[in-house]
Amino acid sequence: MLAFTRLKDELLATQVEARNAKAQLEGEVALNRRLWTAISDLSTSWEVELMDESKEEARGDALVDQLCYLGATLRDRVRDALHIGVKRAMAVVCSSFSYDMEVVSHGFVIDVSKTDAENEERLHTLIDDAEVLGEWLARLFELEVLPPVTSSGAGEDGEDRDAD
């Protein structure tokens, strides 16, 4: 009888462990689905080809692979956007003014007759002065650079996170 009681207790403990493991697995599966949805929405908005989910779903690292690919692709696109923005900004600057493009391409020109502190102050003043107008110029090129905003509900509260 003692062996039967011990066996019954072990069976009950195993059932509790099995229920806990099942609940944890169900949570992992739900999280996996939410991550795939978020990755799919992000990939679609940036027009990045998704991996074939049906073939990759069984692999545990498929999400990691897709995120790494998506991250590398978006990094390339953001770099390209930076280059486009700089080239367009240079074109805008030179459209009405007479600037030597080679000089402009080297960035800020320092005044050799001034101290480093004075040049630094001038640099910060130029940046501050360009802030509002630079924002206007950047907004002109946003449609060419950024993907459209989508609402996938992937965030905890489903709100748009792109609020500058």
Residue frames as qw, qx, qy, qz and C-alpha x, y, z in Angstrom:
[[0.000, 0.884, 0.468, 0.000, 0.00, 0.00, 0.00],
 [0.332, -0.764, 0.107, 0.543, 2.88, 2.35, 0.80],
 [0.389, -0.101, 0.604, 0.689, 4.34, 1.78, -2.66],
 [0.172, 0.638, 0.673, 0.333, 0.97, 2.55, -4.21],
 [0.164, -0.922, -0.251, 0.245, 0.69, 5.86, -2.27],
 [0.379, -0.566, 0.345, 0.646, 4.21, 6.85, -3.28],
 [0.338, 0.187, 0.707, 0.592, 3.48, 6.00, -6.89],
 [0.062, 0.814, 0.567, 0.111, 0.25, 8.02, -6.74],
 [0.253, -0.862, -0.030, 0.438, 2.12, 11.05, -5.29],
 [0.382, -0.311, 0.535, 0.686, 4.77, 10.80, -8.00],
 [0.260, 0.472, 0.723, 0.433, 2.06, 10.57, -10.66],
 [0.051, -0.914, -0.389, 0.103, 0.31, 13.68, -9.29],
 [0.326, -0.719, 0.217, 0.574, 3.62, 15.60, -9.16],
 [0.377, -0.022, 0.672, 0.637, 4.37, 14.55, -12.75],
 [0.176, 0.706, 0.645, 0.235, 0.91, 15.71, -13.85],
 [0.155, -0.922, -0.140, 0.327, 1.50, 19.12, -12.25],
 [0.368, -0.487, 0.466, 0.641, 4.90, 19.39, -13.97],
 [0.343, 0.289, 0.742, 0.498, 3.33, 18.36, -17.29],
 [0.077, 0.869, 0.488, 0.018, 0.59, 21.02, -16.95],
 [0.251, -0.838, 0.106, 0.473, 3.21, 23.65, -16.12],
 [0.394, -0.230, 0.627, 0.631, 5.35, 22.61, -19.09],
 [0.280, 0.555, 0.709, 0.334, 2.29, 22.65, -21.38],
 [0.031, -0.940, -0.288, 0.182, 1.33, 26.16, -20.20],
 [0.320, -0.674, 0.335, 0.575, 4.90, 27.36, -20.74],
 [0.382, 0.052, 0.726, 0.570, 5.00, 25.83, -24.24],
 [0.193, 0.759, 0.605, 0.146, 1.65, 27.38, -25.13],
 [0.148, -0.916, -0.037, 0.371, 3.02, 30.75, -24.02],
 [0.376, -0.426, 0.551, 0.611, 6.15, 30.25, -26.13],
 [0.349, 0.372, 0.746, 0.428, 4.05, 29.30, -29.17],
 [0.075, 0.905, 0.414, -0.055, 1.86, 32.39, -28.72],
 [0.254, -0.806, 0.210, 0.493, 4.95, 34.59, -28.37],
 [0.438, -0.108, 0.685, 0.573, 6.46, 32.96, -31.46],
 [0.286, 0.644, 0.654, 0.275, 3.31, 33.76, -33.45],
 [0.063, -0.956, -0.179, 0.224, 3.30, 37.38, -32.25],
 [0.367, -0.600, 0.424, 0.570, 6.98, 37.76, -33.17],
 [0.414, 0.183, 0.723, 0.522, 6.39, 36.32, -36.65],
 [0.163, 0.839, 0.513, 0.085, 3.47, 38.73, -37.11],
 [0.190, -0.906, 0.059, 0.373, 5.59, 41.70, -36.02],
 [0.419, -0.358, 0.597, 0.583, 8.50, 40.62, -38.25],
 [0.376, 0.443, 0.725, 0.370, 6.14, 40.05, -41.15],
 [0.074, 0.934, 0.342, -0.076, 4.52, 43.47, -40.74],
 [0.272, -0.800, 0.268, 0.464, 7.89, 45.20, -40.46],
 [0.449, -0.116, 0.702, 0.541, 9.28, 43.31, -43.45],
 [0.322, 0.651, 0.646, 0.236, 6.19, 44.12, -45.50],
 [0.007, -0.963, -0.168, 0.212, 6.33, 47.82, -44.66],
 [0.215, -0.734, 0.465, 0.445, 10.00, 47.97, -45.68],
 [0.799, 0.515, -0.169, -0.262, 9.39, 45.66, -48.68],
 [0.066, -0.543, 0.836, -0.034, 11.89, 43.06, -47.42],
 [0.730, 0.063, -0.606, -0.311, 11.39, 39.48, -48.59],
 [0.678, -0.452, 0.440, -0.377, 10.41, 37.15, -45.73],
 [0.007, -0.272, 0.959, 0.083, 11.87, 33.70, -45.40],
 [0.617, -0.165, -0.600, -0.481, 9.42, 30.90, -46.27],
 [0.458, -0.424, 0.490, -0.608, 7.79, 30.40, -42.87],
 [0.944, -0.025, -0.028, -0.329, 6.38, 26.97, -43.69],
 [0.820, 0.302, -0.413, 0.256, 9.87, 25.53, -44.18],
 [0.286, 0.448, -0.503, 0.681, 11.53, 27.40, -41.32],
 [0.572, -0.581, -0.006, -0.578, 8.82, 27.23, -38.64],
 [0.931, -0.273, -0.236, 0.047, 10.19, 24.04, -37.11],
 [0.628, 0.234, -0.314, 0.673, 13.65, 25.56, -36.62],
 [0.431, -0.735, -0.388, 0.352, 14.04, 27.35, -33.33],
 [0.361, -0.461, 0.106, 0.804, 16.45, 29.92, -34.72],
 [0.323, 0.543, 0.583, 0.511, 14.30, 30.93, -37.71],
 [0.124, -0.952, -0.279, 0.008, 13.17, 34.08, -35.90],
 [0.476, -0.682, 0.231, 0.505, 16.76, 34.99, -35.10],
 [0.502, 0.081, 0.573, 0.643, 17.79, 34.41, -38.71],
 [0.173, 0.755, 0.518, 0.363, 14.92, 36.56, -39.98],
 [0.274, -0.937, -0.122, 0.180, 15.66, 39.35, -37.48],
 [0.534, -0.457, 0.362, 0.612, 19.36, 39.35, -38.38],
 [0.397, 0.326, 0.600, 0.613, 18.53, 39.52, -42.09],
 [0.010, -0.883, -0.433, -0.184, 15.94, 42.25, -41.49],
 [0.415, -0.825, 0.019, 0.383, 18.40, 44.23, -39.33],
 [0.507, -0.226, 0.465, 0.690, 21.15, 44.04, -41.95],
 [0.274, 0.544, 0.602, 0.516, 18.76, 45.01, -44.74],
 [0.142, -0.936, -0.319, -0.030, 17.37, 47.98, -42.79],
 [0.495, -0.643, 0.169, 0.560, 20.89, 49.10, -41.87],
 [0.441, 0.087, 0.543, 0.710, 21.78, 49.15, -45.57],
 [0.096, 0.735, 0.547, 0.389, 18.65, 51.10, -46.40],
 [0.316, -0.908, -0.167, 0.219, 19.21, 53.64, -43.64],
 [0.513, -0.402, 0.337, 0.680, 22.82, 54.08, -44.82],
 [0.317, 0.371, 0.592, 0.641, 21.53, 54.60, -48.36],
 [0.094, -0.884, -0.442, -0.123, 19.00, 57.11, -47.02],
 [0.440, -0.741, 0.038, 0.506, 21.76, 59.00, -45.28],
 [0.437, -0.112, 0.492, 0.745, 23.72, 59.20, -48.51],
 [0.142, 0.633, 0.603, 0.464, 20.63, 60.32, -50.43],
 [0.256, -0.901, -0.327, 0.130, 19.89, 62.96, -47.80],
 [0.453, -0.589, 0.192, 0.641, 23.39, 64.36, -47.78],
 [0.358, 0.117, 0.579, 0.723, 23.55, 64.49, -51.58],
 [0.015, 0.752, 0.572, 0.327, 20.13, 66.13, -51.81],
 [0.347, -0.856, -0.185, 0.335, 21.03, 68.63, -49.07],
 [0.438, -0.354, 0.346, 0.751, 24.21, 69.53, -50.95],
 [0.226, 0.403, 0.632, 0.622, 22.16, 69.98, -54.13],
 [0.148, -0.872, -0.463, -0.047, 19.70, 72.23, -52.29],
 [0.422, -0.718, 0.025, 0.553, 22.52, 74.32, -50.80],
 [0.363, -0.225, 0.491, 0.759, 24.17, 74.70, -54.18],
 [0.302, 0.603, 0.689, 0.266, 20.94, 75.36, -56.10],
 [0.052, 0.952, 0.257, 0.157, 20.82, 79.07, -55.26],
 [0.369, -0.874, 0.259, 0.183, 24.28, 79.78, -53.99],
 [0.642, 0.635, -0.411, 0.127, 27.79, 79.66, -55.31],
 [0.647, -0.605, 0.459, -0.075, 29.62, 77.13, -53.15],
 [0.322, 0.502, -0.793, -0.125, 32.57, 74.99, -54.02],
 [0.907, -0.158, -0.213, -0.327, 31.08, 71.47, -53.81],
 [0.728, 0.175, -0.554, 0.363, 34.43, 69.99, -52.81],
 [0.028, 0.331, -0.491, 0.805, 34.70, 72.38, -49.87],
 [0.676, -0.254, 0.072, -0.688, 31.09, 71.63, -48.84],
 [0.891, 0.013, -0.435, -0.126, 31.78, 67.88, -49.04],
 [0.493, 0.220, -0.640, 0.547, 34.41, 68.17, -46.29],
 [0.427, -0.619, -0.616, 0.236, 31.86, 69.38, -43.76],
 [0.194, -0.959, -0.165, 0.121, 32.17, 72.48, -41.64],
 [0.568, 0.539, -0.138, 0.606, 34.86, 74.95, -42.61],
 [0.552, -0.651, -0.272, 0.445, 36.81, 76.29, -39.67],
 [0.167, 0.958, -0.072, 0.220, 38.11, 79.82, -39.45],
 [0.801, 0.080, -0.302, 0.512, 41.89, 79.46, -38.99],
 [0.129, 0.522, -0.226, 0.812, 42.06, 82.95, -37.47],
 [0.618, -0.534, 0.077, -0.572, 39.86, 81.81, -34.54],
 [0.215, -0.386, 0.845, -0.301, 40.53, 79.53, -31.58],
 [0.224, -0.110, -0.957, -0.149, 39.21, 76.00, -31.35],
 [0.038, 0.434, 0.717, -0.544, 36.67, 77.15, -28.76],
 [0.286, 0.477, -0.012, -0.831, 35.43, 79.94, -31.04],
 [0.345, 0.184, -0.744, -0.542, 35.15, 77.53, -33.99],
 [0.130, -0.231, -0.952, 0.151, 33.30, 75.03, -31.77],
 [0.165, 0.489, 0.471, -0.715, 30.88, 77.77, -30.68],
 [0.336, 0.395, -0.354, -0.778, 30.36, 78.78, -34.33],
 [0.241, 0.021, -0.930, -0.275, 29.71, 75.15, -35.25],
 [0.017, -0.388, -0.848, 0.359, 27.06, 74.78, -32.55],
 [0.239, 0.508, 0.158, -0.812, 25.45, 78.06, -33.61],
 [0.325, 0.269, -0.626, -0.656, 25.29, 76.87, -37.24],
 [0.190, -0.156, -0.968, -0.046, 23.74, 73.56, -36.16],
 [0.075, 0.472, 0.644, -0.597, 21.19, 75.34, -33.95],
 [0.277, 0.464, -0.118, -0.833, 20.33, 77.79, -36.75],
 [0.346, 0.191, -0.753, -0.526, 19.82, 74.92, -39.21],
 [0.191, 0.080, 0.921, -0.331, 17.64, 72.81, -36.87],
 [0.492, 0.489, 0.457, -0.557, 14.16, 74.05, -37.89],
 [0.513, 0.627, -0.304, -0.501, 14.91, 74.54, -41.57],
 [0.111, 0.351, -0.922, -0.119, 16.81, 71.25, -41.68],
 [0.374, 0.199, 0.834, -0.353, 13.74, 69.52, -40.24],
 [0.575, 0.594, 0.133, -0.547, 11.61, 71.01, -43.04],
 [0.375, 0.581, -0.636, -0.343, 14.10, 69.82, -45.65],
 [0.111, -0.171, 0.974, -0.094, 14.25, 66.34, -44.14],
 [0.514, 0.351, 0.628, -0.466, 10.45, 66.07, -44.22],
 [0.530, 0.598, -0.253, -0.546, 10.52, 66.80, -47.97],
 [0.396, 0.430, -0.793, -0.171, 12.52, 63.61, -48.53],
 [0.477, -0.186, 0.747, -0.425, 10.76, 61.35, -45.97],
 [0.838, 0.309, 0.191, -0.407, 8.42, 59.78, -48.53],
 [0.657, 0.587, -0.469, -0.063, 11.39, 58.70, -50.62],
 [0.175, 0.495, -0.779, 0.342, 13.33, 57.30, -47.66],
 [0.324, -0.122, 0.769, -0.538, 10.92, 55.90, -45.07],
 [0.141, -0.268, -0.911, -0.280, 8.37, 53.12, -45.47],
 [0.426, -0.506, -0.232, -0.713, 4.74, 53.94, -44.76],
 [0.239, -0.252, 0.704, -0.620, 3.62, 53.69, -41.14],
 [0.598, -0.200, -0.689, -0.358, 1.59, 50.56, -40.43],
 [0.490, -0.415, 0.454, -0.617, -0.31, 49.60, -37.33],
 [0.564, 0.106, -0.812, -0.108, 0.31, 45.91, -36.64],
 [0.734, -0.565, -0.010, -0.377, -0.59, 45.99, -32.98],
 [0.795, 0.169, -0.484, 0.323, 2.79, 44.40, -32.32],
 [0.079, 0.416, -0.487, 0.764, 3.53, 46.80, -29.48],
 [0.102, -0.214, -0.860, 0.453, 2.11, 46.10, -26.05],
 [0.228, 0.538, 0.461, -0.668, -0.48, 48.83, -26.40],
 [0.526, 0.522, 0.611, 0.277, -0.62, 48.79, -30.22],
 [0.072, 0.942, 0.073, -0.320, 0.33, 52.47, -30.43],
 [0.663, 0.672, -0.070, 0.322, 2.53, 53.91, -33.13],
 [0.715, -0.506, -0.019, 0.482, 6.10, 54.22, -31.83],
 [0.532, 0.260, 0.238, 0.770, 7.28, 56.65, -34.53],
 [0.106, -0.940, -0.313, -0.083, 6.33, 59.87, -32.74],
 [0.571, 0.182, -0.131, 0.790, 9.18, 62.36, -33.18]]
